[in-house]
Amino acid sequence: MSKTFKQLESENLVRCLTPGKRKNRVYDLTDKGVKVLKQMGSGKKLKKSVLEAELINALDESQIPYSRHLTLEGRLFEESPDFVILRKGDPVYALETRIFPPDSVRPYRLRRIAFMARDLKEGTNAVEMVLLLAGGITRDHPKASLIMKIVTDDYLDVAFFQDEIRDLVDRLKNAEY
């Protein structure tokens, strides 16, 4: 994997955001990389991977225990959030990451997360809180208020935007473990 990223870096398609680390490095697309990606088609999966890598890096640095894609038994369904924050080995918070294209924020995508949140809170594993990390837009985006309204009207507890990963981690860090 590192050879691939070195090649992409040499072509000025990505840049390393954590050059001092030997493992779990986080990369971001350069302007040239974004242009190439657009020519290739949708880069949503890659952007979500970058968002998740940033979050993993922040959680690891803060020594917050988590599990990736742990299946939790909800009231109606089994759910697999992107991250499950653990306290003494038990699930406490479910965390979903989503990329929202700046030109379109679709409420139905948020309602799916809200439905999952309600299911997880009422289920066997009963998490305390469900969080959303929204990538692709920031709080000053015109549609950000729509996201916050859907979050507060439904069952999600709080949403953070990609540039607020530190705030999210600080909130988790201040919870009792």
C-alpha positions as CSV (number, residue, x, y, z in Angstrom):
1,M,0.0,0.0,0.0
2,S,2.8,2.4,0.9
3,K,4.4,1.9,-2.6
4,T,1.1,2.9,-4.2
5,F,0.8,6.1,-2.1
6,K,4.5,6.9,-2.8
7,Q,3.7,6.6,-6.5
8,L,0.6,8.8,-6.2
9,E,2.7,11.4,-4.2
10,S,5.4,11.4,-6.8
11,E,2.7,12.2,-9.4
12,N,1.4,15.0,-7.2
13,L,-2.0,13.3,-6.9
14,V,-2.0,13.0,-3.1
15,R,-0.2,14.5,-0.2
16,C,0.5,13.0,3.2
17,L,-1.1,14.8,6.1
18,T,0.9,12.9,8.7
19,P,4.4,12.6,7.4
20,G,6.0,12.0,10.8
21,K,4.0,8.7,11.3
22,R,5.3,5.4,10.1
23,K,2.0,3.6,10.3
24,N,-1.6,4.7,9.7
25,R,-0.7,7.7,7.6
26,V,-3.4,9.9,6.4
27,Y,-3.4,11.2,2.8
28,D,-5.4,13.9,1.0
29,L,-6.0,14.5,-2.6
30,T,-4.2,17.4,-4.3
31,D,-6.0,19.7,-6.8
32,K,-4.4,17.6,-9.6
33,G,-5.7,14.4,-7.8
34,V,-9.2,15.8,-7.6
35,K,-9.2,16.6,-11.3
36,V,-8.0,13.1,-12.2
37,L,-10.6,11.6,-9.9
38,K,-13.4,13.6,-11.5
39,Q,-12.2,12.4,-14.9
40,M,-12.4,8.8,-13.5
41,G,-15.9,9.2,-12.1
42,S,-17.3,9.5,-8.6
43,G,-14.7,9.7,-5.9
44,K,-17.1,9.3,-3.0
45,K,-15.7,6.0,-1.8
46,L,-12.2,7.4,-1.8
47,K,-13.3,10.6,0.0
48,K,-15.1,8.5,2.6
49,S,-11.9,6.5,3.1
50,V,-9.9,9.7,3.7
51,L,-12.6,10.9,6.1
52,E,-12.4,7.6,8.0
53,A,-8.6,7.6,8.0
54,E,-8.6,11.1,9.6
55,L,-11.0,9.9,12.3
56,I,-9.0,6.7,12.9
57,N,-5.9,8.8,13.3
58,A,-7.6,11.2,15.8
59,L,-9.1,8.3,17.8
60,D,-5.8,6.4,18.0
61,E,-3.9,9.6,19.1
62,S,-6.5,10.1,21.8
63,Q,-6.4,6.4,22.8
64,I,-10.2,6.1,22.5
65,P,-11.2,2.5,22.2
66,Y,-13.3,1.7,19.1
67,S,-14.3,-1.1,16.8
68,R,-14.9,-0.9,13.1
69,H,-18.2,-2.3,11.7
70,L,-19.2,-4.2,14.8
71,T,-22.6,-5.6,14.3
72,L,-25.1,-4.4,17.0
73,E,-28.5,-5.9,17.6
74,G,-31.1,-3.2,17.2
75,R,-34.7,-3.4,18.1
76,L,-35.7,-4.4,14.6
77,F,-32.5,-5.0,12.7
78,E,-28.9,-5.8,13.1
79,E,-26.9,-2.7,12.4
80,S,-23.2,-2.2,11.6
81,P,-22.2,1.4,12.2
82,D,-18.9,2.6,10.7
83,F,-17.4,2.9,14.2
84,V,-18.5,1.7,17.6
85,I,-16.9,3.6,20.5
86,L,-16.4,1.2,23.4
87,R,-16.4,1.6,27.2
88,K,-14.9,-1.4,29.1
89,G,-15.5,-3.4,26.0
90,D,-19.2,-2.6,25.7
91,P,-20.7,-0.4,22.9
92,V,-21.5,3.1,24.1
93,Y,-21.6,5.3,21.0
94,A,-22.3,4.5,17.3
95,L,-20.6,6.7,14.8
96,E,-21.5,7.0,11.1
97,T,-19.4,8.7,8.5
98,R,-21.0,10.1,5.4
99,I,-19.8,12.2,2.4
100,F,-22.2,14.8,1.2
101,P,-21.5,16.3,-2.2
102,P,-21.4,20.1,-1.7
103,D,-23.9,20.5,-4.6
104,S,-26.5,18.2,-3.1
105,V,-27.5,17.1,0.4
106,R,-30.2,14.5,0.2
107,P,-32.4,14.3,3.4
108,Y,-33.4,10.7,2.8
109,R,-29.8,9.7,3.4
110,L,-29.9,11.3,6.8
111,R,-33.3,9.8,7.6
112,R,-31.7,6.3,7.0
113,I,-29.1,7.2,9.6
114,A,-31.7,8.5,12.0
115,F,-33.7,5.3,11.6
116,M,-30.6,3.3,12.4
117,A,-30.0,5.5,15.5
118,R,-33.5,4.9,16.9
119,D,-33.2,1.2,16.3
120,L,-29.8,1.0,18.0
121,K,-31.0,3.1,21.0
122,E,-34.0,0.8,21.6
123,G,-32.2,-2.5,20.8
124,T,-30.4,-5.1,22.9
125,N,-27.1,-3.3,22.8
126,A,-28.7,0.1,23.5
127,V,-26.0,2.6,22.7
128,E,-26.2,5.9,24.5
129,M,-25.6,8.1,21.6
130,V,-25.4,8.0,17.8
131,L,-23.1,10.5,16.1
132,L,-22.7,11.6,12.5
133,L,-19.4,12.8,10.9
134,A,-20.4,14.6,7.8
135,G,-17.7,15.0,5.2
136,G,-17.6,17.0,2.0
137,I,-19.3,20.1,3.5
138,T,-18.6,22.4,6.4
139,R,-20.8,24.1,8.9
140,D,-20.9,27.3,6.8
141,H,-22.4,25.4,3.8
142,P,-25.9,26.5,3.0
143,K,-27.3,23.0,3.5
144,A,-25.6,22.5,6.8
145,S,-28.6,23.9,8.7
146,L,-30.8,21.3,6.9
147,I,-28.5,18.5,8.2
148,M,-28.7,20.0,11.7
149,K,-32.5,20.2,11.5
150,I,-32.9,16.6,10.4
151,V,-30.4,15.6,13.2
152,T,-32.4,17.4,15.9
153,D,-35.8,16.4,14.6
154,D,-35.0,12.8,14.4
155,Y,-33.0,10.5,16.7
156,L,-29.4,11.4,16.0
157,D,-27.8,13.1,18.9
158,V,-25.2,15.3,17.3
159,A,-23.4,15.9,14.0
160,F,-19.9,17.1,13.4
161,F,-18.4,18.2,10.1
162,Q,-15.1,17.0,8.6
163,D,-13.3,20.1,9.9
164,E,-14.6,19.4,13.4
165,I,-13.0,16.0,13.9
166,R,-11.0,17.3,16.9
167,D,-14.2,18.6,18.5
168,L,-15.8,15.1,18.1
169,V,-12.8,13.4,19.6
170,D,-12.7,15.9,22.5
171,R,-16.3,15.1,23.2
172,L,-15.6,11.4,23.2
173,K,-12.5,11.9,25.3
174,N,-14.4,13.8,28.0
175,A,-16.9,10.9,28.3
176,E,-16.2,8.4,31.1
177,Y,-14.3,5.2,30.0
